[in-house]
């Protein structure tokens, strides 16, 4: 989106994202959002709210998302739209990557 903002494609990309039936934000929250990113996320989520499906995956608990968004007002707006009418699935247990790694199978066979 940062590149699209610079070359004039920003509005078109936002319209495409708004029309996409399912948007998946995978591995949400590895680092804090900057001002542009916060506004982008709000715009995208707002355009999709109660119109299209959005899946967000994250290793961070929901209560840490405020730190990632780093602006309480925008965080409230984003999370209100994401969490309202949402299905929330909290996974627990060992990572599937660890369970499927070659070392894990070697250890299990030994």
C-alpha positions in Angstrom: 0.0 0.0 0.0 2.9 2.3 0.6 4.1 1.9 -2.9 0.6 2.2 -4.3 0.2 5.5 -2.4 3.2 6.8 -4.2 2.3 5.7 -7.7 -1.4 6.5 -7.7 -2.8 3.0 -7.3 -3.9 3.4 -3.7 -7.6 4.1 -4.3 -7.9 1.2 -6.8 -6.2 -1.3 -4.4 -8.4 -0.2 -1.5 -11.5 -0.8 -3.7 -10.1 -4.3 -4.7 -9.5 -5.2 -1.1 -13.0 -4.0 -0.2 -14.5 -6.3 -2.8 -12.5 -9.4 -2.1 -14.7 -12.0 -0.6 -12.2 -13.2 2.0 -9.2 -11.2 3.2 -6.6 -13.1 5.3 -4.2 -11.0 7.5 -1.8 -13.7 8.4 0.7 -13.4 11.3 -0.7 -10.1 12.5 1.4 -8.0 14.8 5.1 -8.9 14.5 5.9 -5.2 14.8 4.2 -1.9 15.6 2.3 -0.1 12.9 3.3 3.3 11.7 0.8 6.2 11.1 0.1 5.2 7.5 -0.2 1.5 8.3 -2.7 2.3 11.1 -4.9 4.4 8.7 -4.6 1.8 6.0 -5.8 -1.0 8.3 -8.7 1.1 9.6 -9.7 2.0 6.0 -9.6 -1.6 4.9 -11.4 -3.0 7.9 -14.0 -0.2 7.8 -14.7 -0.8 4.0 -15.2 -4.5 4.7 -17.2 -4.3 7.9 -20.4 -6.4 7.7 -19.9 -6.8 3.9 -17.0 -9.3 3.5 -15.2 -11.8 5.6 -11.8 -11.2 7.1 -9.6 -13.7 8.9 -6.8 -12.5 11.2 -4.2 -14.9 12.5 -1.8 -13.8 15.3 0.5 -15.3 17.9 -0.2 -12.2 20.1 -3.2 -12.2 22.5 -5.9 -9.8 21.5 -5.2 -7.5 24.5 -1.7 -6.9 23.1 -3.0 -5.6 19.8 -3.4 -2.1 21.2 0.4 -2.0 21.6 0.9 -3.1 18.0 -1.6 -0.5 16.6 0.0 2.1 18.9 -2.8 4.6 18.9 -5.7 3.9 21.3 -8.3 5.8 19.3 -7.6 3.9 16.1 -7.1 0.7 17.9 -10.6 1.0 19.4 -12.0 1.7 15.9 -10.2 -1.2 14.3 -10.8 -3.7 17.0 -14.5 -2.8 17.3 -15.0 -3.6 13.7 -12.9 -6.7 13.7 -14.3 -8.2 16.9 -17.9 -7.3 16.5 -19.8 -10.4 15.1 -16.5 -12.3 15.0 -15.8 -15.9 15.7 -12.7 -16.1 17.9 -10.6 -19.3 18.1 -7.8 -19.4 20.6 -5.4 -22.3 20.0 -3.3 -23.8 22.7 -0.6 -26.5 22.8 2.6 -27.3 21.0 3.3 -25.7 17.6 2.4 -27.9 14.6 5.8 -26.9 13.1 7.6 -28.4 16.0 5.5 -31.6 15.8 6.2 -32.0 12.1 9.9 -31.1 12.1 12.4 -33.8 11.0 14.0 -33.6 14.5 10.7 -34.3 16.2 10.1 -37.4 14.1 13.7 -38.6 14.7 13.2 -38.1 18.5 9.9 -39.9 18.4 11.4 -42.9 16.5 14.4 -43.2 18.8 
